[in-house]
Amino acid sequence: MAVFLERKSRFHGRVRDGRRVRTVHIPNSGRLRELLFPGNRVGYLPRRADPGRRTQGTLLLARTPSGGWASVDARLPPRLLLEYLRRHGVSSWGRLRAWRLEPPIPLGDHRGRLDLWVETDGGVWWVETKSVTLVRDGVGYFPDAVTVRGRHHVEVLTAMRRTGYPVALVFVVQRSDARAADVDGRTDPALYEAVRAARAAGVPVWAFACRVTWRSIRIEREIPFRDS
């Protein structure tokens, strides 16, 4: 366990671990203001000393206002969803049969990649996941900063849906104190409208909350995605 000191840049911060001050990688481009503030307890994975590296570890966890832990690693949701599908499946999908990480977008006029291609008992799905760390009054909100990339992914899912591809948008709240999830239209109105358009076009949206401890993280349960 360490104490967070400061965020030096989008992907770098400093923590105090005992008497040592370390520069750590922050694997999340969000603001994380309610989690990464001076004095908050955090968890990080240290690296071996290497003169060629700018950081001495990777920040993974931060204490929430309710006293639990939140995962701040925005790279995890695709793998968390895969692990959940292996264990439980999703209501209209069934159990997982096969998958690919970061498949190319299959539309000729769109570049880039989505998070997942999965084959389940219910068929094949193209999936984009989003990491949620901000919770207010029991609702997990995405995003906590404007995300042009996130809006692009939602627009791609909408275009794919309109051309017949089975797609899904999944919000993964990486903490346990969320009872529902939503898009924060005050923070990113353009993304809010993009998600509304996606749902109107038939893109299914799911949300999940995680169980986060000092040693592990996994999706614990499905939660409602609010239609606000």
N, C-alpha and C positions, 0 to 999 in steps of 0.2 A: 504494500500500500504506500502511496505517496501523496503529496500535497501539490495541487496545481498552483503555479506561480503566475504565468502569463502566456498569452498566445502571441507569438512573435510574427507569424504570418498565417496564411490560410491553412497550411499543412504542417506547421511547426510550432511547438510550444515548449515551455520549460516547467519541470516539476522538481520538487525537493524530496529526495528519498533518504531519510536520516540526515546526515550531514552533507550528502552529495546533491548537487544540482545537475540535472541531466536535461539535454535537449531531446525531445521526442517527436516522432512523426505522428500527425493527427490524420487518420484515414477517413476524413469527412470534410466536405467543403462547406457544410452548413455553418450558421453562426454559433449555435450551441451555447448561447449566452446563459441559459438557465442551468447549464451543467459545467461549463468551463469558465470558472471565475476564480480569482485569487482566494486561496484558502480551502477550496473544496477538495474532498478526498477523491482520489482517482487510483486506477490500477493500470499498470503498464507492463509490457513484456520487454525486459532489457535485452540488449545485444552485447556480444563480446566487443571489447575495445578494439576499434579499427580506425587508425589515423585517417583513412580515406573516406570515412562516413561522416556525414554532417550530424546525424542523430545517434543517440545511444539506446534507442528503444522505440516501441510503438505504443501509443496510448490506446487502451481498449475499453476501460470502464470509467464511469463517474457516478458519484452519489446523487440520487434524486432528492428533491425537497421532501418527499415522503419517507426517506430513509432507506430506500432500496437502491439497487444498482441499475444503471442504464448502459447498454453497449453503445459506443460511439463509432464503431467500425461500420461504415456505410457499404463495405464490400460484402458483408455477410448475408443479406436477405436472400439472394438466389440459392445459396447452399442451405440456409435454414429452411426455406420452402421445400427444397428437395428432400431434406431429412424428414420433414413433417409428412410429405406425400408418401414416403416409404413407410412411415409408421401408421398413418391414419387415412390418407387420401383426402379429397375434398368432395363435398356432397355430390356435385354433378359430374365430377371427373372420375372418381374411383381411384384405385391404387396405381402407383407409378410402375411403368414397365420399362421405359427407356428415356434417356434425356441427353441433351447437349447444352453445354454452357456457351454463352455469347454467340448464338447463331447469327449469320449475316441477315439483314433485313431482306426479305424475298421480293420486294418491289423494285423494279428496275430504276425508278426515278427517285429512290431514297437510298442514301448511303448510311453506313453505320451498322450497329449490332443491337440486338435486344439481349435480355439477360438469359432467357431460357427457351429451349424447345423441349417439350415433354410429350411423351406418349403414355396414356393411361388407359384404364379399362373403358373410358368414355370416348377415346379418340386422341387426336393430336392437337396440341395447343402451343401457341406462341405467347410468351409471358414476359412482361416487364414488371420488375419489383421496385419498390421505393422504400427507403429506410426512414423511419419516423422516430425522432427522439424527443420532440416537444410535446408535453402533455399539459393541458389546462383544464381544470375541473373535470377530470376523468376522460377527456377527449384527446386523442393523439392527432396532432395537426401536422400536415405536410403542405408546403415546405416551411422552413424557418428563415428562408432567404429566397429571393427571386431565382428561378432556375430555368434558363432558356433550354438547357439540355433536357430537363424533365418534361417541359411542354412539347418539345420535339418528339420525344418518345410517345407521348399520349396521342399526338397528331398522327404518328405513324400507325399506332394501333387502330385508330379510327379509319384511316385509309385502307388498312388491311382488312378490317371488318367489312367495309363497304364493297370490297372486291372478293369477299367470300372466305377469307382466312379465319379460322377459329383463334381468337386472341383473348387475353385476360390482363387486367391491371391489378396488381397486388400490393397493398400497403402493409409493411411489417413494422409494428411498433416494438422497438427493441428495449422495452421495459414492461413491467407487469401491472402498472397502475392505470391502464387505459381500459375503459369500458366500451369505447366506440372510437372511430377514426373519421377524419374529414379533411378536406382541402381548405387551407387558410386563404380565403379570397381577399382578405385585407393585405396580406403579405404579397401575394402573387395573383392579381385579378386575371391575368391572361391564362395562367395555368388553370384557375378555377373554371373559366369559361371553356377551356379545352376539355376538361374532364366532364363537364356537363354535356358538351357536344358528343363526346365519346359514348357516354351512357345513352344518350338519345339515339345514337347509331347502333346500339346493341352491344357495346363492349361491356362485359361483366366486370365488376369491381369487387374484390374481396379485401378484407382486412383481418389481421391477426395480431395478437399480443404475445409477448415472449415471457418466459421465466428466466430471469437473469440472476445468477449467483456469482460469487467470487471465482468459482471454478468452471462454470459452464453457462451456456445459453442455448435455449431451444424454443421454438414456437410452442406455446402452451394451449392456446384456444383461439377459435374464430370469434371475432367481434363484429358488430354492425358497422357498415360504412354509412354515414349519415347522408341523407338526401336533402341537403340544405340549399 
